[in-house]
Amino acid sequence: MDKANGFHTKKPKHEANGGDLRQPHPFAREAEEHGIVLRRFYPPEMSNSRAQAYNSDQLPRPMEVLVKALEETAQARKQVKAKDAVVHWFKMDLRHTDNRSLALASAKAKEAGVPLICMYIVSPQDFEAHLTSPVRVDFMLRTLSVLKQDLAALDIPLYVETVDRRKHIPQRVFELMEEWGSNHLFANIEYEVDELRREAQMVRHFAEKNKSFEVVHDTCVVPPGELHTGSGKQYAVYSPWYRAWMAHVHENLDLLELFDRPERNPDGARQKFQKLFDCSIPDAPENKRLSDAEKKSFRALWPCGEHEAMARLDKYCDEAIGDYHNKRNIPGDDGTSRLSVHLASGTISSRTCVRTARDRNKTKKLDGGHQGIQVWISEIAWRDFYKHVLVHWPYVW
């Protein structure tokens, strides 16, 4: 078990990755003929035999590859000495409060007596590959402006850069760390297959270059790999999984402890890294831009940033969550929190949502008290469930 990341790993029988396990599924030709896949970014869909190889531990899951990289480089990363700065890499965690990786990066910077630098990489190819909508790209870029202001108030710079080709991101991150004189990089884990594989390679590459890349669980209240059936397997059905999830949270209340915002940077940080403070938030890629009319409409509908997210959560918990179980499926009624865009972009954490809703209840038990609160928390937990499924069965992606 990797204690830092809380993930139980199994040793694969072998790391076979050739032969018929690389063959496409039987209907791949139809997918090609009808153009229903982005072949520019993805190979033909995997065969049933390859999916079965994951299930039988013949192939290591991407998460297992990452955890193995972290385990095998642990000693080397521990010996890395802090240099001129510590870096936090924002991805889908666009907030400065209750952010585990950011809190750890801040603690490391404070311990070393050096500034904390934050960065975000705009990746047009990832937007395209992940079918990210223009309205979501707009929301994220607007949120970066809010986040930049919040961090600047703590004398922490947020550097944002566009990297046109996704495969160049690891090298560009390394180059920036060299430029800033940093040996330590922190980030929260993204559970999609490509990102897990990328981070596993980066962990090893950085360790070889005497740099430490720490990736930690943050997105889920309960990290993937923590919950198992009586026979030790991953849950495939939500209801029994949710009962196990609740029991695990009740037994580990620290999972709902929120992380503090980062410490203020030491004096002189702003002068030393003034160019980073002065950098601007780039425009959306050309194929992801909204019209002026769309911007006006969507920005009124979805105000951006973590302050708006928290205000919306507080208002919902104060005024409407008690009736959620009755009104959530009525389209004409304003019975839902409308926090999905914030959860998806990381302007608020699932942990904050569950903790806030629980604290509004008359009991600390997640399966007690107001039914509306119970049901709403169970819907937040669905986000954990899907990521648990994705990590264990990566072919569902």
C-alpha positions as CSV (number, residue, x, y, z in Angstrom):
1,M,0.0,0.0,0.0
2,D,1.2,3.5,-0.8
3,K,0.5,5.3,2.5
4,A,0.9,8.7,1.0
5,N,-1.8,8.1,-1.6
6,G,-3.9,5.5,0.2
7,F,-4.1,3.1,-2.7
8,H,-3.8,-0.7,-2.4
9,T,-1.9,-2.2,-5.3
10,K,-1.8,-5.7,-6.7
11,K,1.2,-7.1,-8.4
12,P,0.3,-7.9,-12.0
13,K,1.0,-11.4,-13.2
14,H,3.0,-9.9,-16.0
15,E,3.1,-6.6,-17.8
16,A,2.1,-8.0,-21.2
17,N,1.3,-5.3,-23.7
18,G,1.8,-6.9,-27.0
19,G,0.2,-9.6,-29.2
20,D,-3.5,-9.8,-29.5
21,L,-4.1,-7.6,-26.5
22,R,-3.3,-4.6,-28.8
23,Q,-5.8,-5.6,-31.4
24,P,-8.9,-3.4,-31.9
25,H,-12.4,-4.6,-31.0
26,P,-14.4,-6.5,-33.7
27,F,-16.5,-3.5,-34.7
28,A,-13.6,-1.0,-35.0
29,R,-14.1,-0.7,-38.8
30,E,-17.7,0.5,-38.4
31,A,-16.4,3.2,-35.9
32,E,-13.9,4.3,-38.5
33,E,-16.4,4.4,-41.4
34,H,-18.9,6.5,-39.4
35,G,-16.2,8.8,-37.9
36,I,-17.6,8.5,-34.3
37,V,-14.2,8.6,-32.6
38,L,-11.4,11.2,-32.4
39,R,-8.8,9.0,-34.0
40,R,-6.3,11.9,-33.9
41,F,-5.9,11.3,-30.2
42,Y,-7.0,7.8,-29.5
43,P,-6.2,4.3,-30.9
44,P,-8.9,1.8,-31.9
45,E,-11.1,0.8,-29.0
46,M,-9.7,-2.1,-27.1
47,S,-10.8,-5.7,-27.6
48,N,-12.6,-7.8,-25.0
49,S,-9.4,-9.8,-24.5
50,R,-7.5,-6.7,-23.4
51,A,-10.3,-5.6,-21.1
52,Q,-10.2,-9.1,-19.6
53,A,-6.5,-8.8,-19.2
54,Y,-7.1,-5.8,-16.9
55,N,-9.6,-7.8,-14.9
56,S,-7.3,-10.7,-14.4
57,D,-4.3,-8.5,-13.5
58,Q,-2.4,-9.5,-16.6
59,L,-2.1,-5.8,-17.4
60,P,-1.3,-3.2,-14.8
61,R,-4.0,-0.5,-14.4
62,P,-2.7,3.1,-15.0
63,M,-3.2,3.9,-11.3
64,E,-1.1,0.9,-10.4
65,V,1.6,2.1,-12.8
66,L,1.6,5.5,-11.1
67,V,1.7,4.1,-7.6
68,K,4.6,1.8,-8.6
69,A,6.5,4.8,-9.9
70,L,5.8,6.7,-6.6
71,E,6.9,3.7,-4.5
72,E,10.1,3.1,-6.5
73,T,11.2,6.7,-6.5
74,A,10.2,7.4,-2.9
75,Q,13.7,7.3,-1.5
76,A,15.1,9.4,-4.4
77,R,12.3,12.0,-4.0
78,K,12.9,12.2,-0.3
79,Q,16.5,13.1,-0.8
80,V,15.8,16.0,-3.1
81,K,16.9,19.3,-1.6
82,A,14.7,22.4,-1.9
83,K,16.1,25.1,-4.1
84,D,14.7,28.6,-5.0
85,A,10.9,27.8,-5.1
86,V,8.2,25.1,-4.7
87,V,5.7,24.7,-7.5
88,H,2.0,23.7,-7.4
89,W,0.5,22.7,-10.7
90,F,-3.2,23.5,-11.0
91,K,-5.3,21.2,-13.2
92,M,-9.0,20.5,-12.3
93,D,-8.6,22.0,-8.8
94,L,-9.1,25.7,-9.5
95,R,-9.3,26.9,-5.9
96,H,-6.9,28.0,-3.2
97,T,-9.0,26.8,-0.2
98,D,-9.4,23.1,0.7
99,N,-6.8,22.0,-1.9
100,R,-4.6,19.2,-0.6
101,S,-1.8,19.4,-3.1
102,L,-1.6,23.2,-2.7
103,A,-1.6,23.0,1.1
104,L,1.3,20.4,0.9
105,A,3.2,22.6,-1.5
106,S,2.7,25.6,0.7
107,A,3.9,23.6,3.8
108,K,7.0,22.5,1.8
109,A,7.8,26.1,0.7
110,K,7.4,27.4,4.3
111,E,9.6,24.6,5.7
112,A,12.3,25.5,3.1
113,G,11.9,29.2,3.5
114,V,11.3,29.7,-0.2
115,P,8.4,31.1,-2.3
116,L,5.5,29.1,-3.6
117,I,4.8,29.4,-7.4
118,C,1.5,28.2,-8.9
119,M,1.0,27.4,-12.6
120,Y,-1.7,26.3,-15.0
121,I,-1.1,24.9,-18.5
122,V,-3.8,25.6,-21.1
123,S,-3.8,22.6,-23.5
124,P,-5.9,23.1,-26.6
125,Q,-5.4,19.4,-27.7
126,D,-6.7,18.2,-24.3
127,F,-9.7,20.4,-24.7
128,E,-10.3,18.8,-28.1
129,A,-9.6,15.3,-27.1
130,H,-11.8,15.5,-24.0
131,L,-14.6,17.2,-25.9
132,T,-14.5,20.2,-23.6
133,S,-17.2,22.6,-24.5
134,P,-16.5,26.3,-25.3
135,V,-18.7,27.3,-22.4
136,R,-16.6,25.2,-19.9
137,V,-13.3,26.5,-21.4
138,D,-14.7,30.1,-20.9
139,F,-15.7,29.2,-17.3
140,M,-12.2,27.8,-16.5
141,L,-10.4,30.8,-18.0
142,R,-12.6,33.2,-16.1
143,T,-11.9,31.2,-12.9
144,L,-8.2,31.5,-13.4
145,S,-8.5,35.3,-13.3
146,V,-10.3,35.0,-9.9
147,L,-7.7,32.5,-8.7
148,K,-4.8,34.7,-9.8
149,Q,-6.2,37.6,-7.7
150,D,-6.7,35.4,-4.7
151,L,-3.2,34.1,-4.8
152,A,-1.7,37.5,-5.6
153,A,-3.2,38.7,-2.3
154,L,-0.9,36.2,-0.6
155,D,2.0,37.3,-2.8
156,I,1.8,34.0,-4.7
157,P,2.1,34.2,-8.5
158,L,0.0,32.2,-10.8
159,Y,1.7,31.6,-14.2
160,V,-0.5,30.5,-17.1
161,E,0.8,29.3,-20.4
162,T,-0.6,27.7,-23.5
163,V,1.2,24.6,-24.7
164,D,-0.2,23.7,-28.1
165,R,0.8,20.0,-28.2
166,R,-0.2,17.9,-25.3
167,K,2.8,15.6,-25.5
168,H,5.1,18.6,-24.9
169,I,3.5,19.4,-21.5
170,P,5.9,17.3,-19.3
171,Q,9.0,18.8,-20.9
172,R,7.6,22.3,-20.7
173,V,6.8,21.8,-17.0
174,F,10.3,20.6,-16.4
175,E,11.8,23.6,-18.3
176,L,9.7,26.0,-16.2
177,M,10.9,24.5,-13.0
178,E,14.5,24.8,-14.2
179,E,13.9,28.5,-15.1
180,W,12.4,29.1,-11.6
181,G,15.0,27.2,-9.8
182,S,12.6,24.7,-8.3
183,N,13.2,21.1,-7.4
184,H,9.7,20.3,-6.0
185,L,6.4,20.0,-7.9
186,F,3.1,19.1,-6.4
187,A,-0.2,18.3,-8.1
188,N,-3.5,16.5,-7.4
189,I,-4.2,13.2,-9.2
190,E,-6.5,13.2,-12.2
191,Y,-8.0,9.8,-12.7
192,E,-8.4,9.6,-16.4
193,V,-6.1,7.1,-18.2
194,D,-3.9,9.5,-20.2
195,E,-3.2,11.7,-17.2
196,L,-2.3,8.8,-14.9
197,R,0.1,7.5,-17.5
198,R,1.6,10.9,-18.1
199,E,2.1,11.5,-14.3
200,A,3.7,8.1,-13.8
201,Q,6.3,8.9,-16.5
202,M,6.9,12.4,-15.1
203,V,7.4,11.0,-11.6
204,R,10.2,8.8,-12.9
205,H,11.8,11.3,-15.2
206,F,11.8,14.0,-12.5
207,A,13.4,11.7,-10.0
208,E,16.1,10.8,-12.5
209,K,16.8,14.6,-12.8
210,N,17.0,15.1,-9.1
211,K,13.5,16.6,-8.8
212,S,10.5,15.5,-6.8
213,F,7.1,15.3,-8.3
214,E,4.4,14.6,-5.6
215,V,0.9,13.7,-6.8
216,V,-1.8,13.1,-4.2
217,H,-5.4,12.2,-3.9
218,D,-7.8,15.1,-3.5
219,T,-10.7,14.9,-5.9
220,C,-12.5,12.1,-4.1
221,V,-13.7,12.2,-0.5
222,V,-12.6,8.5,-0.2
223,P,-9.6,7.8,-2.5
224,P,-10.1,5.0,-5.1
225,G,-8.9,1.6,-3.9
226,E,-10.0,2.1,-0.3
227,L,-13.4,0.2,-0.6
228,H,-13.8,-3.5,-1.3
229,T,-16.5,-6.1,-1.2
230,G,-16.4,-8.9,1.3
231,S,-14.4,-10.9,-1.2
232,G,-11.9,-8.1,-1.6
233,K,-13.1,-6.9,-5.0
234,Q,-14.1,-3.5,-6.4
235,Y,-17.8,-2.7,-6.0
236,A,-19.6,-2.6,-9.4
237,V,-23.0,-1.6,-8.0
238,Y,-23.6,1.8,-6.4
239,S,-25.9,1.0,-3.4
240,P,-23.6,-1.4,-1.6
241,W,-20.6,0.8,-2.5
242,Y,-22.3,3.8,-1.0
243,R,-23.0,2.0,2.2
244,A,-19.3,1.1,2.4
245,W,-18.4,4.7,1.5
246,M,-20.5,6.1,4.4
247,A,-19.1,3.6,6.8
248,H,-15.6,4.4,5.8
249,V,-16.2,8.1,6.3
250,H,-17.8,7.5,9.7
251,E,-14.7,5.5,10.7
252,N,-12.3,8.1,9.3
253,L,-13.7,11.5,10.1
254,D,-10.4,13.2,9.1
255,L,-11.5,12.6,5.5
256,L,-13.9,15.6,6.0
257,E,-11.2,17.8,7.5
258,L,-10.7,20.8,5.2
259,F,-7.3,22.1,4.1
260,D,-6.2,25.6,4.9
261,R,-5.4,28.1,2.1
262,P,-1.7,28.5,1.4
263,E,0.6,30.6,3.6
264,R,1.6,34.1,2.4
265,N,4.9,34.1,0.5
266,P,7.9,35.5,2.2
267,D,9.0,39.1,1.6
268,G,10.7,39.6,-1.7
269,A,8.8,36.9,-3.6
270,R,6.9,39.5,-5.6
271,Q,10.0,41.3,-6.6
272,K,11.9,38.2,-7.5
273,F,9.1,36.7,-9.6
274,Q,7.4,39.9,-10.8
275,K,7.2,38.6,-14.4
276,L,5.0,35.8,-13.2
277,F,2.7,38.2,-11.4
278,D,2.4,40.2,-14.6
279,C,1.5,37.3,-16.9
280,S,-2.0,37.4,-18.4
281,I,-4.7,34.8,-18.7
282,P,-4.7,33.7,-22.4
283,D,-7.7,33.7,-24.7
284,A,-9.6,30.5,-25.4
285,P,-8.3,28.5,-28.3
286,E,-10.0,29.6,-31.5
287,N,-12.2,26.6,-31.8
288,K,-13.4,27.0,-28.2
289,R,-14.4,30.6,-28.2
290,L,-17.9,32.0,-27.4
291,S,-19.6,34.8,-29.2
292,D,-20.2,38.0,-27.3
293,A,-23.9,37.1,-26.9
294,E,-23.0,33.7,-25.5
295,K,-20.5,35.1,-23.1
296,K,-23.1,37.5,-21.7
297,S,-25.7,34.8,-21.3
298,F,-23.4,32.1,-19.8
299,R,-21.5,34.4,-17.5
300,A,-24.8,35.5,-16.0
301,L,-25.9,31.9,-15.6
302,W,-22.6,30.6,-14.2
303,P,-20.6,33.2,-12.2
304,C,-17.1,31.8,-11.9
305,G,-14.6,31.1,-9.1
306,E,-14.5,29.5,-5.7
307,H,-16.2,32.4,-3.9
308,E,-19.3,32.1,-6.1
309,A,-19.2,28.3,-5.6
310,M,-19.1,28.6,-1.8
311,A,-21.8,31.3,-1.8
312,R,-24.0,29.1,-3.9
313,L,-23.4,26.1,-1.6
314,D,-24.2,28.1,1.5
315,K,-27.4,29.5,0.0
316,Y,-28.6,26.1,-1.1
317,C,-27.9,24.5,2.2
318,D,-29.7,27.3,4.0
319,E,-32.7,27.5,1.8
320,A,-33.4,24.4,-0.3
321,I,-31.4,21.3,0.5
322,G,-34.1,20.0,2.9
323,D,-36.5,19.4,0.0
324,Y,-33.9,18.0,-2.4
325,H,-35.3,14.5,-2.3
326,N,-38.7,15.8,-3.4
327,K,-37.7,18.4,-6.0
328,R,-34.5,17.1,-7.6
329,N,-36.3,15.5,-10.6
330,I,-38.7,18.4,-11.3
331,P,-37.2,20.4,-14.2
332,G,-39.4,23.4,-13.6
333,D,-38.5,23.7,-10.0
334,D,-35.3,25.3,-8.7
335,G,-34.6,22.3,-6.5
336,T,-31.0,21.5,-7.2
337,S,-27.7,23.2,-6.2
338,R,-26.4,23.8,-9.7
339,L,-22.9,23.2,-8.5
340,S,-22.0,20.6,-11.1
341,V,-19.9,23.1,-13.1
342,H,-18.0,24.1,-10.0
343,L,-17.3,20.5,-9.0
344,A,-16.2,19.6,-12.5
345,S,-13.8,22.5,-12.6
346,G,-12.6,22.1,-9.1
347,T,-13.7,25.5,-7.8
348,I,-15.2,23.6,-4.9
349,S,-14.3,20.2,-3.6
350,S,-16.6,17.3,-2.9
351,R,-15.1,17.2,0.6
352,T,-16.3,20.8,1.2
353,C,-19.7,20.0,-0.1
354,V,-20.2,16.9,2.1
355,R,-18.8,18.6,5.1
356,T,-21.0,21.7,4.7
357,A,-24.2,19.8,4.1
358,R,-23.4,17.4,7.0
359,D,-22.9,20.4,9.4
360,R,-26.3,21.8,8.4
361,N,-27.9,18.5,9.5
362,K,-29.1,17.7,13.0
363,T,-26.7,14.7,13.1
364,K,-23.2,14.0,12.1
365,K,-24.2,10.7,10.5
366,L,-24.4,10.8,6.8
367,D,-27.4,8.4,6.8
368,G,-29.4,10.3,9.4
369,G,-31.4,13.5,9.9
370,H,-33.0,15.4,7.1
371,Q,-33.8,13.2,4.1
372,G,-33.0,15.9,1.6
373,I,-29.5,16.3,3.0
374,Q,-29.0,12.5,3.0
375,V,-30.0,12.2,-0.7
376,W,-27.9,15.3,-1.8
377,I,-24.8,13.9,-0.1
378,S,-25.4,10.5,-1.9
379,E,-25.4,12.4,-5.2
380,I,-22.1,14.0,-4.4
381,A,-20.8,10.5,-3.6
382,W,-21.7,9.4,-7.1
383,R,-18.7,11.4,-8.3
384,D,-16.5,9.4,-6.1
385,F,-18.1,6.2,-7.3
386,Y,-17.5,6.8,-11.0
387,K,-13.8,7.6,-10.3
388,H,-13.4,4.4,-8.3
389,V,-14.9,2.5,-11.2
390,L,-12.7,4.3,-13.8
391,V,-9.5,3.6,-11.8
392,H,-10.3,-0.1,-11.4
393,W,-11.8,-0.7,-14.9
394,P,-9.9,1.9,-17.0
395,Y,-11.5,0.7,-20.2
396,V,-14.8,2.3,-19.2
397,W,-13.3,5.6,-20.2
